[in-house]
Amino acid sequence: MKKILVLLLSALLLFAGCGNTDNTGANNRGPSTVQNGDVVDIDYLGKIDGIPFEGGTDRGTLLHIGAGRFIPGFEEQIVGMKKGDVKDINVTFPTQYHPDFAGKQAVFTITLNTIYRALD
């Protein structure tokens, strides 16, 4: 089901004109780095105390930067990345989160696969 939703979202983005994935700075946006409003395709691996945790890993996830879908601070740390970059980001799970994770610090290794430019 998730793969179908990802495919549908990808198709919608391409048909909506957000399909610029050449990373050449089209749309007069300057360097080909992630900016607020872009949609990115990422892989991520989350660890708490250096140990991967259940539900903290995925590949080919589409994420709209600035939509607030992920843990606070997660999306903001992707801004500025370029296609192919790998980066560790640090976040703290909210205290109102699942009891196993609430208030814990985590490190997510992010691989940026593609940037879909937001329309200007």
Secondary structure by P-SEA (a helix, b strand, c coil): caaaaaaaaaaaaaaacccccccccccccccccccccbbbbbccccccccccccccccccccccccccccccccccccccccccbbbbbbbbcccccccccccbbbbbbccccccccccc
